[in-house]
Amino acid sequence: MSEMTPREIVSELNKHIIGQDNAKRSVAIALRNRWRRMQLDEELRHEVTPKKYSDDWPDRRR
């Protein structure tokens, strides 16, 4: 995974999944972005984490 581009990830997914082209593309981009975030220092990682995963949000289960 470390050096795979989204296009290469989609190519691998095509070996196992028929159709679902938009979903495969979305998954490939998300995987690549996650891998890239994990390569950052801890300080920078918090800055580029998607906002929907932010720890700053209030608890919405109330």
CHARMM internal coordinates of N, CA and C (Angstrom, degrees):
IC EDIT
DIST 1 N 1 CA 1.4491
DIST 1 CA 1 C 1.5167
ANGL 1 N 1 CA 1 C 111.19
DIST 1 C 2 N 1.2977
ANGL 1 CA 1 C 2 N 118.35
DIHE 1 N 1 CA 1 C 2 N -28.75
DIST 2 N 2 CA 1.4607
ANGL 1 C 2 N 2 CA 121.36
DIHE 1 CA 1 C 2 N 2 CA -169.25
DIST 2 CA 2 C 1.5229
ANGL 2 N 2 CA 2 C 113.82
DIHE 1 C 2 N 2 CA 2 C -57.08
DIST 2 C 3 N 1.2959
ANGL 2 CA 2 C 3 N 118.37
DIHE 2 N 2 CA 2 C 3 N -36.03
DIST 3 N 3 CA 1.4540
ANGL 2 C 3 N 3 CA 120.07
DIHE 2 CA 2 C 3 N 3 CA -176.84
DIST 3 CA 3 C 1.5210
ANGL 3 N 3 CA 3 C 112.88
DIHE 2 C 3 N 3 CA 3 C -111.53
DIST 3 C 4 N 1.3166
ANGL 3 CA 3 C 4 N 117.90
DIHE 3 N 3 CA 3 C 4 N 6.74
DIST 4 N 4 CA 1.4578
ANGL 3 C 4 N 4 CA 120.41
DIHE 3 CA 3 C 4 N 4 CA -176.42
DIST 4 CA 4 C 1.5237
ANGL 4 N 4 CA 4 C 111.14
DIHE 3 C 4 N 4 CA 4 C -78.51
DIST 4 C 5 N 1.3251
ANGL 4 CA 4 C 5 N 115.29
DIHE 4 N 4 CA 4 C 5 N 137.53
DIST 5 N 5 CA 1.4545
ANGL 4 C 5 N 5 CA 121.29
DIHE 4 CA 4 C 5 N 5 CA 173.80
DIST 5 CA 5 C 1.5237
ANGL 5 N 5 CA 5 C 108.23
DIHE 4 C 5 N 5 CA 5 C -87.57
DIST 5 C 6 N 1.3278
ANGL 5 CA 5 C 6 N 117.91
DIHE 5 N 5 CA 5 C 6 N 164.05
DIST 6 N 6 CA 1.4667
ANGL 5 C 6 N 6 CA 118.70
DIHE 5 CA 5 C 6 N 6 CA 176.02
DIST 6 CA 6 C 1.5301
ANGL 6 N 6 CA 6 C 112.40
DIHE 5 C 6 N 6 CA 6 C -55.25
DIST 6 C 7 N 1.3060
ANGL 6 CA 6 C 7 N 117.32
DIHE 6 N 6 CA 6 C 7 N -37.15
DIST 7 N 7 CA 1.4684
ANGL 6 C 7 N 7 CA 120.69
DIHE 6 CA 6 C 7 N 7 CA 178.95
DIST 7 CA 7 C 1.5299
ANGL 7 N 7 CA 7 C 110.82
DIHE 6 C 7 N 7 CA 7 C -62.69
DIST 7 C 8 N 1.3208
ANGL 7 CA 7 C 8 N 117.28
DIHE 7 N 7 CA 7 C 8 N -40.89
DIST 8 N 8 CA 1.4681
ANGL 7 C 8 N 8 CA 120.66
DIHE 7 CA 7 C 8 N 8 CA 178.35
DIST 8 CA 8 C 1.5290
ANGL 8 N 8 CA 8 C 111.27
DIHE 7 C 8 N 8 CA 8 C -68.93
DIST 8 C 9 N 1.3141
ANGL 8 CA 8 C 9 N 116.82
DIHE 8 N 8 CA 8 C 9 N -35.68
DIST 9 N 9 CA 1.4657
ANGL 8 C 9 N 9 CA 120.33
DIHE 8 CA 8 C 9 N 9 CA 177.39
DIST 9 CA 9 C 1.5179
ANGL 9 N 9 CA 9 C 109.67
DIHE 8 C 9 N 9 CA 9 C -64.55
DIST 9 C 10 N 1.3406
ANGL 9 CA 9 C 10 N 117.19
DIHE 9 N 9 CA 9 C 10 N -44.06
DIST 10 N 10 CA 1.4683
ANGL 9 C 10 N 10 CA 120.91
DIHE 9 CA 9 C 10 N 10 CA 177.51
DIST 10 CA 10 C 1.5191
ANGL 10 N 10 CA 10 C 109.93
DIHE 9 C 10 N 10 CA 10 C -60.61
DIST 10 C 11 N 1.3151
ANGL 10 CA 10 C 11 N 117.35
DIHE 10 N 10 CA 10 C 11 N -39.85
DIST 11 N 11 CA 1.4634
ANGL 10 C 11 N 11 CA 120.84
DIHE 10 CA 10 C 11 N 11 CA 178.43
DIST 11 CA 11 C 1.5238
ANGL 11 N 11 CA 11 C 111.11
DIHE 10 C 11 N 11 CA 11 C -59.78
DIST 11 C 12 N 1.3173
ANGL 11 CA 11 C 12 N 116.96
DIHE 11 N 11 CA 11 C 12 N -41.85
DIST 12 N 12 CA 1.4682
ANGL 11 C 12 N 12 CA 120.64
DIHE 11 CA 11 C 12 N 12 CA 177.20
DIST 12 CA 12 C 1.5285
ANGL 12 N 12 CA 12 C 111.02
DIHE 11 C 12 N 12 CA 12 C -67.10
DIST 12 C 13 N 1.3207
ANGL 12 CA 12 C 13 N 116.85
DIHE 12 N 12 CA 12 C 13 N -41.54
DIST 13 N 13 CA 1.4638
ANGL 12 C 13 N 13 CA 120.22
DIHE 12 CA 12 C 13 N 13 CA 178.34
DIST 13 CA 13 C 1.5276
ANGL 13 N 13 CA 13 C 111.26
DIHE 12 C 13 N 13 CA 13 C -63.19
DIST 13 C 14 N 1.3309
ANGL 13 CA 13 C 14 N 116.76
DIHE 13 N 13 CA 13 C 14 N -34.16
DIST 14 N 14 CA 1.4670
ANGL 13 C 14 N 14 CA 120.90
DIHE 13 CA 13 C 14 N 14 CA 179.07
DIST 14 CA 14 C 1.5228
ANGL 14 N 14 CA 14 C 112.33
DIHE 13 C 14 N 14 CA 14 C -61.58
DIST 14 C 15 N 1.3084
ANGL 14 CA 14 C 15 N 117.23
DIHE 14 N 14 CA 14 C 15 N -24.29
DIST 15 N 15 CA 1.4685
ANGL 14 C 15 N 15 CA 120.72
DIHE 14 CA 14 C 15 N 15 CA 179.12
DIST 15 CA 15 C 1.5256
ANGL 15 N 15 CA 15 C 111.68
DIHE 14 C 15 N 15 CA 15 C -71.27
DIST 15 C 16 N 1.3331
ANGL 15 CA 15 C 16 N 116.83
DIHE 15 N 15 CA 15 C 16 N -20.53
DIST 16 N 16 CA 1.4596
ANGL 15 C 16 N 16 CA 121.04
DIHE 15 CA 15 C 16 N 16 CA -173.93
DIST 16 CA 16 C 1.5233
ANGL 16 N 16 CA 16 C 114.36
DIHE 15 C 16 N 16 CA 16 C -120.71
DIST 16 C 17 N 1.3232
ANGL 16 CA 16 C 17 N 117.16
DIHE 16 N 16 CA 16 C 17 N -19.26
DIST 17 N 17 CA 1.4622
ANGL 16 C 17 N 17 CA 121.15
DIHE 16 CA 16 C 17 N 17 CA -174.35
DIST 17 CA 17 C 1.5195
ANGL 17 N 17 CA 17 C 109.17
DIHE 16 C 17 N 17 CA 17 C -125.62
DIST 17 C 18 N 1.3357
ANGL 17 CA 17 C 18 N 116.18
DIHE 17 N 17 CA 17 C 18 N 129.26
DIST 18 N 18 CA 1.4612
ANGL 17 C 18 N 18 CA 121.84
DIHE 17 CA 17 C 18 N 18 CA 178.39
DIST 18 CA 18 C 1.5224
ANGL 18 N 18 CA 18 C 108.14
DIHE 17 C 18 N 18 CA 18 C -97.09
DIST 18 C 19 N 1.3316
ANGL 18 CA 18 C 19 N 116.20
DIHE 18 N 18 CA 18 C 19 N 132.70
DIST 19 N 19 CA 1.4650
ANGL 18 C 19 N 19 CA 120.02
DIHE 18 CA 18 C 19 N 19 CA 179.72
DIST 19 CA 19 C 1.5133
ANGL 19 N 19 CA 19 C 111.35
DIHE 18 C 19 N 19 CA 19 C 73.24
DIST 19 C 20 N 1.3145
ANGL 19 CA 19 C 20 N 115.85
DIHE 19 N 19 CA 19 C 20 N -153.33
DIST 20 N 20 CA 1.4669
ANGL 19 C 20 N 20 CA 122.18
DIHE 19 CA 19 C 20 N 20 CA 177.21
DIST 20 CA 20 C 1.5346
ANGL 20 N 20 CA 20 C 111.80
DIHE 19 C 20 N 20 CA 20 C 56.59
DIST 20 C 21 N 1.3303
ANGL 20 CA 20 C 21 N 117.36
DIHE 20 N 20 CA 20 C 21 N 38.41
DIST 21 N 21 CA 1.4601
ANGL 20 C 21 N 21 CA 121.02
DIHE 20 CA 20 C 21 N 21 CA -173.98
DIST 21 CA 21 C 1.5300
ANGL 21 N 21 CA 21 C 113.20
DIHE 20 C 21 N 21 CA 21 C -58.58
DIST 21 C 22 N 1.3167
ANGL 21 CA 21 C 22 N 117.00
DIHE 21 N 21 CA 21 C 22 N -44.27
DIST 22 N 22 CA 1.4762
ANGL 21 C 22 N 22 CA 119.26
DIHE 21 CA 21 C 22 N 22 CA 179.63
DIST 22 CA 22 C 1.5213
ANGL 22 N 22 CA 22 C 111.47
DIHE 21 C 22 N 22 CA 22 C -64.26
DIST 22 C 23 N 1.3176
ANGL 22 CA 22 C 23 N 116.58
DIHE 22 N 22 CA 22 C 23 N -39.79
DIST 23 N 23 CA 1.4687
ANGL 22 C 23 N 23 CA 120.42
DIHE 22 CA 22 C 23 N 23 CA 179.67
DIST 23 CA 23 C 1.5256
ANGL 23 N 23 CA 23 C 110.69
DIHE 22 C 23 N 23 CA 23 C -66.06
DIST 23 C 24 N 1.3251
ANGL 23 CA 23 C 24 N 116.91
DIHE 23 N 23 CA 23 C 24 N -43.05
DIST 24 N 24 CA 1.4717
ANGL 23 C 24 N 24 CA 119.89
DIHE 23 CA 23 C 24 N 24 CA 179.63
DIST 24 CA 24 C 1.5215
ANGL 24 N 24 CA 24 C 110.69
DIHE 23 C 24 N 24 CA 24 C -62.50
DIST 24 C 25 N 1.3240
ANGL 24 CA 24 C 25 N 116.60
DIHE 24 N 24 CA 24 C 25 N -40.63
DIST 25 N 25 CA 1.4632
ANGL 24 C 25 N 25 CA 120.39
DIHE 24 CA 24 C 25 N 25 CA 179.11
DIST 25 CA 25 C 1.5302
ANGL 25 N 25 CA 25 C 110.15
DIHE 24 C 25 N 25 CA 25 C -64.04
DIST 25 C 26 N 1.3194
ANGL 25 CA 25 C 26 N 116.66
DIHE 25 N 25 CA 25 C 26 N -44.72
DIST 26 N 26 CA 1.4679
ANGL 25 C 26 N 26 CA 120.73
DIHE 25 CA 25 C 26 N 26 CA 179.88
DIST 26 CA 26 C 1.5215
ANGL 26 N 26 CA 26 C 111.54
DIHE 25 C 26 N 26 CA 26 C -62.21
DIST 26 C 27 N 1.3174
ANGL 26 CA 26 C 27 N 116.60
DIHE 26 N 26 CA 26 C 27 N -43.23
DIST 27 N 27 CA 1.4675
ANGL 26 C 27 N 27 CA 121.17
DIHE 26 CA 26 C 27 N 27 CA 178.99
DIST 27 CA 27 C 1.5230
ANGL 27 N 27 CA 27 C 110.12
DIHE 26 C 27 N 27 CA 27 C -64.01
DIST 27 C 28 N 1.3235
ANGL 27 CA 27 C 28 N 116.95
DIHE 27 N 27 CA 27 C 28 N -42.94
DIST 28 N 28 CA 1.4619
ANGL 27 C 28 N 28 CA 120.83
DIHE 27 CA 27 C 28 N 28 CA -179.03
DIST 28 CA 28 C 1.5242
ANGL 28 N 28 CA 28 C 111.19
DIHE 27 C 28 N 28 CA 28 C -61.61
DIST 28 C 29 N 1.3102
ANGL 28 CA 28 C 29 N 117.12
DIHE 28 N 28 CA 28 C 29 N -43.79
DIST 29 N 29 CA 1.4625
ANGL 28 C 29 N 29 CA 120.84
DIHE 28 CA 28 C 29 N 29 CA 179.79
DIST 29 CA 29 C 1.5254
ANGL 29 N 29 CA 29 C 110.51
DIHE 28 C 29 N 29 CA 29 C -66.78
DIST 29 C 30 N 1.3215
ANGL 29 CA 29 C 30 N 116.73
DIHE 29 N 29 CA 29 C 30 N -42.09
DIST 30 N 30 CA 1.4663
ANGL 29 C 30 N 30 CA 120.40
DIHE 29 CA 29 C 30 N 30 CA 179.27
DIST 30 CA 30 C 1.5278
ANGL 30 N 30 CA 30 C 111.37
DIHE 29 C 30 N 30 CA 30 C -63.57
DIST 30 C 31 N 1.3313
ANGL 30 CA 30 C 31 N 116.79
DIHE 30 N 30 CA 30 C 31 N -42.16
DIST 31 N 31 CA 1.4696
ANGL 30 C 31 N 31 CA 120.21
DIHE 30 CA 30 C 31 N 31 CA 178.37
DIST 31 CA 31 C 1.5207
ANGL 31 N 31 CA 31 C 111.24
DIHE 30 C 31 N 31 CA 31 C -62.29
DIST 31 C 32 N 1.3216
ANGL 31 CA 31 C 32 N 116.20
DIHE 31 N 31 CA 31 C 32 N -44.51
DIST 32 N 32 CA 1.4559
ANGL 31 C 32 N 32 CA 120.30
DIHE 31 CA 31 C 32 N 32 CA -179.61
DIST 32 CA 32 C 1.5317
ANGL 32 N 32 CA 32 C 110.93
DIHE 31 C 32 N 32 CA 32 C -63.99
DIST 32 C 33 N 1.3353
ANGL 32 CA 32 C 33 N 116.03
DIHE 32 N 32 CA 32 C 33 N -43.97
DIST 33 N 33 CA 1.4687
ANGL 32 C 33 N 33 CA 119.44
DIHE 32 CA 32 C 33 N 33 CA 178.93
DIST 33 CA 33 C 1.5176
ANGL 33 N 33 CA 33 C 111.45
DIHE 32 C 33 N 33 CA 33 C -62.73
DIST 33 C 34 N 1.3203
ANGL 33 CA 33 C 34 N 117.12
DIHE 33 N 33 CA 33 C 34 N -41.36
DIST 34 N 34 CA 1.4663
ANGL 33 C 34 N 34 CA 120.86
DIHE 33 CA 33 C 34 N 34 CA 178.53
DIST 34 CA 34 C 1.5242
ANGL 34 N 34 CA 34 C 110.34
DIHE 33 C 34 N 34 CA 34 C -62.86
DIST 34 C 35 N 1.3222
ANGL 34 CA 34 C 35 N 117.05
DIHE 34 N 34 CA 34 C 35 N -44.90
DIST 35 N 35 CA 1.4602
ANGL 34 C 35 N 35 CA 120.71
DIHE 34 CA 34 C 35 N 35 CA 179.33
DIST 35 CA 35 C 1.5268
ANGL 35 N 35 CA 35 C 110.16
DIHE 34 C 35 N 35 CA 35 C -60.81
DIST 35 C 36 N 1.3368
ANGL 35 CA 35 C 36 N 116.20
DIHE 35 N 35 CA 35 C 36 N -42.94
DIST 36 N 36 CA 1.4623
ANGL 35 C 36 N 36 CA 119.51
DIHE 35 CA 35 C 36 N 36 CA -179.43
DIST 36 CA 36 C 1.5270
ANGL 36 N 36 CA 36 C 111.44
DIHE 35 C 36 N 36 CA 36 C -64.48
DIST 36 C 37 N 1.3411
ANGL 36 CA 36 C 37 N 117.41
DIHE 36 N 36 CA 36 C 37 N -39.43
DIST 37 N 37 CA 1.4717
ANGL 36 C 37 N 37 CA 120.05
DIHE 36 CA 36 C 37 N 37 CA 177.10
DIST 37 CA 37 C 1.5183
ANGL 37 N 37 CA 37 C 111.03
DIHE 36 C 37 N 37 CA 37 C -63.01
DIST 37 C 38 N 1.3155
ANGL 37 CA 37 C 38 N 117.71
DIHE 37 N 37 CA 37 C 38 N -38.38
DIST 38 N 38 CA 1.4643
ANGL 37 C 38 N 38 CA 121.21
DIHE 37 CA 37 C 38 N 38 CA -178.46
DIST 38 CA 38 C 1.5285
ANGL 38 N 38 CA 38 C 111.88
DIHE 37 C 38 N 38 CA 38 C -66.96
DIST 38 C 39 N 1.3245
ANGL 38 CA 38 C 39 N 117.36
DIHE 38 N 38 CA 38 C 39 N -19.83
DIST 39 N 39 CA 1.4584
ANGL 38 C 39 N 39 CA 121.00
DIHE 38 CA 38 C 39 N 39 CA 179.44
DIST 39 CA 39 C 1.5256
ANGL 39 N 39 CA 39 C 112.49
DIHE 38 C 39 N 39 CA 39 C -81.67
DIST 39 C 40 N 1.3238
ANGL 39 CA 39 C 40 N 117.78
DIHE 39 N 39 CA 39 C 40 N -12.61
DIST 40 N 40 CA 1.4613
ANGL 39 C 40 N 40 CA 122.30
DIHE 39 CA 39 C 40 N 40 CA -177.97
DIST 40 CA 40 C 1.5260
ANGL 40 N 40 CA 40 C 111.42
DIHE 39 C 40 N 40 CA 40 C -80.80
DIST 40 C 41 N 1.3322
ANGL 40 CA 40 C 41 N 114.73
DIHE 40 N 40 CA 40 C 41 N 160.16
DIST 41 N 41 CA 1.4617
ANGL 40 C 41 N 41 CA 120.18
DIHE 40 CA 40 C 41 N 41 CA 171.91
DIST 41 CA 41 C 1.5240
ANGL 41 N 41 CA 41 C 108.63
DIHE 40 C 41 N 41 CA 41 C -63.42
DIST 41 C 42 N 1.3093
ANGL 41 CA 41 C 42 N 115.95
DIHE 41 N 41 CA 41 C 42 N 156.28
DIST 42 N 42 CA 1.4686
ANGL 41 C 42 N 42 CA 121.66
DIHE 41 CA 41 C 42 N 42 CA -177.95
DIST 42 CA 42 C 1.5285
ANGL 42 N 42 CA 42 C 112.07
DIHE 41 C 42 N 42 CA 42 C -56.44
DIST 42 C 43 N 1.3276
ANGL 42 CA 42 C 43 N 117.17
DIHE 42 N 42 CA 42 C 43 N -39.24
DIST 43 N 43 CA 1.4648
ANGL 42 C 43 N 43 CA 120.94
DIHE 42 CA 42 C 43 N 43 CA -178.77
DIST 43 CA 43 C 1.5265
ANGL 43 N 43 CA 43 C 111.46
DIHE 42 C 43 N 43 CA 43 C -64.02
DIST 43 C 44 N 1.3118
ANGL 43 CA 43 C 44 N 116.59
DIHE 43 N 43 CA 43 C 44 N -45.09
DIST 44 N 44 CA 1.4622
ANGL 43 C 44 N 44 CA 120.49
DIHE 43 CA 43 C 44 N 44 CA -179.35
DIST 44 CA 44 C 1.5200
ANGL 44 N 44 CA 44 C 111.96
DIHE 43 C 44 N 44 CA 44 C -73.13
DIST 44 C 45 N 1.3105
ANGL 44 CA 44 C 45 N 116.96
DIHE 44 N 44 CA 44 C 45 N -31.03
DIST 45 N 45 CA 1.4629
ANGL 44 C 45 N 45 CA 121.52
DIHE 44 CA 44 C 45 N 45 CA -177.37
DIST 45 CA 45 C 1.5246
ANGL 45 N 45 CA 45 C 111.06
DIHE 44 C 45 N 45 CA 45 C -57.82
DIST 45 C 46 N 1.3272
ANGL 45 CA 45 C 46 N 116.88
DIHE 45 N 45 CA 45 C 46 N -40.36
DIST 46 N 46 CA 1.4690
ANGL 45 C 46 N 46 CA 120.30
DIHE 45 CA 45 C 46 N 46 CA -179.84
DIST 46 CA 46 C 1.5307
ANGL 46 N 46 CA 46 C 111.09
DIHE 45 C 46 N 46 CA 46 C -65.18
DIST 46 C 47 N 1.3274
ANGL 46 CA 46 C 47 N 117.10
DIHE 46 N 46 CA 46 C 47 N -34.09
DIST 47 N 47 CA 1.4593
ANGL 46 C 47 N 47 CA 121.01
DIHE 46 CA 46 C 47 N 47 CA -178.73
DIST 47 CA 47 C 1.5227
ANGL 47 N 47 CA 47 C 112.59
DIHE 46 C 47 N 47 CA 47 C -69.23
DIST 47 C 48 N 1.3206
ANGL 47 CA 47 C 48 N 118.21
DIHE 47 N 47 CA 47 C 48 N -31.31
DIST 48 N 48 CA 1.4644
ANGL 47 C 48 N 48 CA 120.54
DIHE 47 CA 47 C 48 N 48 CA -175.72
DIST 48 CA 48 C 1.5205
ANGL 48 N 48 CA 48 C 113.25
DIHE 47 C 48 N 48 CA 48 C -104.30
DIST 48 C 49 N 1.3235
ANGL 48 CA 48 C 49 N 117.32
DIHE 48 N 48 CA 48 C 49 N 4.07
DIST 49 N 49 CA 1.4602
ANGL 48 C 49 N 49 CA 120.34
DIHE 48 CA 48 C 49 N 49 CA 177.10
DIST 49 CA 49 C 1.5169
ANGL 49 N 49 CA 49 C 108.69
DIHE 48 C 49 N 49 CA 49 C -68.34
DIST 49 C 50 N 1.3410
ANGL 49 CA 49 C 50 N 117.92
DIHE 49 N 49 CA 49 C 50 N 135.68
DIST 50 N 50 CA 1.4700
ANGL 49 C 50 N 50 CA 119.66
DIHE 49 CA 49 C 50 N 50 CA 178.85
DIST 50 CA 50 C 1.5252
ANGL 50 N 50 CA 50 C 111.14
DIHE 49 C 50 N 50 CA 50 C -54.17
DIST 50 C 51 N 1.3047
ANGL 50 CA 50 C 51 N 115.70
DIHE 50 N 50 CA 50 C 51 N 141.67
DIST 51 N 51 CA 1.4635
ANGL 50 C 51 N 51 CA 121.28
DIHE 50 CA 50 C 51 N 51 CA -174.49
DIST 51 CA 51 C 1.5225
ANGL 51 N 51 CA 51 C 113.04
DIHE 50 C 51 N 51 CA 51 C -61.74
DIST 51 C 52 N 1.3262
ANGL 51 CA 51 C 52 N 118.21
DIHE 51 N 51 CA 51 C 52 N -28.43
DIST 52 N 52 CA 1.4615
ANGL 51 C 52 N 52 CA 118.74
DIHE 51 CA 51 C 52 N 52 CA -178.44
DIST 52 CA 52 C 1.5259
ANGL 52 N 52 CA 52 C 111.83
DIHE 51 C 52 N 52 CA 52 C -68.83
DIST 52 C 53 N 1.3276
ANGL 52 CA 52 C 53 N 117.32
DIHE 52 N 52 CA 52 C 53 N -12.76
DIST 53 N 53 CA 1.4579
ANGL 52 C 53 N 53 CA 121.41
DIHE 52 CA 52 C 53 N 53 CA 177.87
DIST 53 CA 53 C 1.5220
ANGL 53 N 53 CA 53 C 111.69
DIHE 52 C 53 N 53 CA 53 C -104.21
DIST 53 C 54 N 1.3046
ANGL 53 CA 53 C 54 N 116.36
DIHE 53 N 53 CA 53 C 54 N 9.55
DIST 54 N 54 CA 1.4558
ANGL 53 C 54 N 54 CA 121.04
DIHE 53 CA 53 C 54 N 54 CA -174.66
DIST 54 CA 54 C 1.5270
ANGL 54 N 54 CA 54 C 111.56
DIHE 53 C 54 N 54 CA 54 C -66.50
DIST 54 C 55 N 1.3053
ANGL 54 CA 54 C 55 N 115.95
DIHE 54 N 54 CA 54 C 55 N 139.04
DIST 55 N 55 CA 1.4651
ANGL 54 C 55 N 55 CA 121.87
DIHE 54 CA 54 C 55 N 55 CA 176.98
DIST 55 CA 55 C 1.5238
ANGL 55 N 55 CA 55 C 111.34
DIHE 54 C 55 N 55 CA 55 C -76.78
DIST 55 C 56 N 1.3207
ANGL 55 CA 55 C 56 N 117.05
DIHE 55 N 55 CA 55 C 56 N -11.16
DIST 56 N 56 CA 1.4578
ANGL 55 C 56 N 56 CA 120.99
DIHE 55 CA 55 C 56 N 56 CA -176.38
DIST 56 CA 56 C 1.5234
ANGL 56 N 56 CA 56 C 112.93
DIHE 55 C 56 N 56 CA 56 C -79.15
DIST 56 C 57 N 1.3096
ANGL 56 CA 56 C 57 N 118.22
DIHE 56 N 56 CA 56 C 57 N -13.14
DIST 57 N 57 CA 1.4653
ANGL 56 C 57 N 57 CA 121.03
DIHE 56 CA 56 C 57 N 57 CA -178.51
DIST 57 CA 57 C 1.5140
ANGL 57 N 57 CA 57 C 110.74
DIHE 56 C 57 N 57 CA 57 C -70.32
DIST 57 C 58 N 1.3257
ANGL 57 CA 57 C 58 N 116.73
DIHE 57 N 57 CA 57 C 58 N 144.86
DIST 58 N 58 CA 1.4736
ANGL 57 C 58 N 58 CA 119.04
DIHE 57 CA 57 C 58 N 58 CA 174.75
DIST 58 CA 58 C 1.5264
ANGL 58 N 58 CA 58 C 110.18
DIHE 57 C 58 N 58 CA 58 C -70.29
DIST 58 C 59 N 1.2963
ANGL 58 CA 58 C 59 N 116.00
DIHE 58 N 58 CA 58 C 59 N 160.80
DIST 59 N 59 CA 1.4620
ANGL 58 C 59 N 59 CA 121.01
DIHE 58 CA 58 C 59 N 59 CA 178.91
DIST 59 CA 59 C 1.5303
ANGL 59 N 59 CA 59 C 108.50
DIHE 58 C 59 N 59 CA 59 C -69.68
DIST 59 C 60 N 1.3295
ANGL 59 CA 59 C 60 N 117.55
DIHE 59 N 59 CA 59 C 60 N 117.29
DIST 60 N 60 CA 1.4643
ANGL 59 C 60 N 60 CA 121.80
DIHE 59 CA 59 C 60 N 60 CA -174.95
DIST 60 CA 60 C 1.5198
ANGL 60 N 60 CA 60 C 112.43
DIHE 59 C 60 N 60 CA 60 C -92.58
DIST 60 C 61 N 1.3128
ANGL 60 CA 60 C 61 N 118.77
DIHE 60 N 60 CA 60 C 61 N 3.68
DIST 61 N 61 CA 1.4646
ANGL 60 C 61 N 61 CA 121.29
DIHE 60 CA 60 C 61 N 61 CA -178.89
DIST 61 CA 61 C 1.5176
ANGL 61 N 61 CA 61 C 112.57
DIHE 60 C 61 N 61 CA 61 C -82.08
DIST 61 C 62 N 1.2829
ANGL 61 CA 61 C 62 N 118.94
DIHE 61 N 61 CA 61 C 62 N -3.58
DIST 62 N 62 CA 1.4669
ANGL 61 C 62 N 62 CA 122.49
DIHE 61 CA 61 C 62 N 62 CA -176.78
DIST 62 CA 62 C 1.4987
ANGL 62 N 62 CA 62 C 111.30
DIHE 61 C 62 N 62 CA 62 C -72.36
END
COOR INIT
IC SEED 1 N 1 CA 1 C
IC BUILD
